[in-house]
Amino acid sequence: MIRPRIRLPLWAAVVLPAAAYVARSVIRGGDFRPDLPGDAIVYGLLGLVIVAVGLARARAADGVDDKLTRQVDGEDSTSGEQG
């Protein structure tokens, strides 16, 4: 699997498209109406990607915690036997 070296915070993944939408609306003369169905599809997909990345990061963090817990438990049991 390809893993990017740059990690974008999830809040930035929301703010950047929102800022682009506002800039586009201002350039159009203050017309903030969305271009349907294009905008709906793009923002819906963006929402799915953000949710998927958030879940993947949470799952990866849980996996690391389990591994560290096993290591600590292993160290505790060996130090108790030697004492």
C-alpha positions in Angstrom: 0.0 0.0 0.0 1.2 3.5 -0.8 1.6 5.6 2.3 2.0 9.4 1.8 4.7 11.2 3.8 2.5 14.3 4.2 -0.3 14.0 6.7 -3.1 16.5 6.4 -5.1 17.2 9.6 -8.8 16.3 9.2 -9.8 19.8 10.1 -7.7 21.1 7.2 -9.4 18.6 4.9 -12.7 20.4 5.7 -11.4 24.0 5.8 -9.6 23.9 2.4 -12.6 23.0 0.3 -14.8 25.4 2.3 -12.4 28.2 1.6 -12.3 27.3 -2.1 -16.1 27.3 -2.2 -16.2 30.8 -0.6 -13.5 32.1 -2.9 -15.4 30.7 -5.9 -18.6 32.3 -4.7 -17.0 35.7 -4.2 -15.4 35.6 -7.7 -18.9 34.9 -9.1 -20.1 38.1 -7.5 -21.4 36.8 -4.2 -23.5 33.9 -5.7 -23.2 31.2 -3.0 -25.7 28.8 -4.6 -24.1 25.3 -5.1 -23.7 23.9 -8.6 -25.9 20.9 -8.4 -25.3 17.9 -8.8 -21.5 18.4 -9.2 -21.0 20.1 -5.8 -23.2 17.6 -4.0 -21.2 14.7 -5.4 -17.8 16.2 -4.7 -18.6 17.2 -1.2 -20.4 13.9 -0.5 -17.3 12.0 -1.6 -15.1 14.3 0.4 -17.2 13.6 3.5 -16.8 9.8 2.9 -13.1 10.1 2.5 -12.8 12.2 5.7 -14.8 9.6 7.7 -12.8 6.7 6.2 -9.5 8.4 7.1 -10.7 9.2 10.6 -11.7 5.6 11.2 -8.5 4.3 9.7 -6.4 6.6 12.0 -8.5 5.6 15.0 -8.1 1.9 14.2 -4.3 2.3 13.7 -4.0 4.1 17.0 -5.9 1.3 18.7 -3.6 -1.3 17.2 -0.5 0.5 18.5 -2.0 0.7 21.9 -2.7 -3.1 22.0 0.9 -3.8 20.9 2.3 -1.6 23.6 0.0 -3.1 26.2 1.2 -6.6 25.3 4.8 -5.4 25.6 4.3 -3.8 29.0 2.4 -6.8 30.2 5.2 -9.1 29.0 7.8 -6.9 30.8 5.8 -7.0 34.0 5.5 -10.7 34.1 9.2 -11.3 33.4 10.3 -8.8 36.1 8.0 -10.4 38.6 9.4 -13.8 38.0 13.0 -12.6 38.5 12.3 -10.6 41.7 
